[in-house]
Amino acid sequence: MSHLTAEKKANIFKTFGENEKNTGSIEGQIAMLTERINHISTHLKSNKKDFSTQRGLMGMVGRRKRLLQYLTRTNLTSYRSLIEQLGIRK
């Protein structure tokens, strides 16, 4: 069961994308991955031997890294504001 409800997803895309229907925006996708990464990280703190979830987490981190690299190449000001809002890459 996913911890993200439809309302929470719509709120994330409304905050970081232009509107809640724009699920393809790079900023919205990065924000959604960050939310999932944070949730799974808390799960792994209490379940240290859950290696399949750990593998999935590494895949999500890699996907977010590739999206952030793309955003850096295309729109540097948006990249800087997004990492500041999300609190990643300090």
Secondary structure by P-SEA (a helix, b strand, c coil): cccccaaaaaaaaaaccccccccccaaaaaaaaaaaaaaaaaaaaacccaaaaaaaaaaaaaaaaaaaaaaaaccaaaaaaaaaaacccc
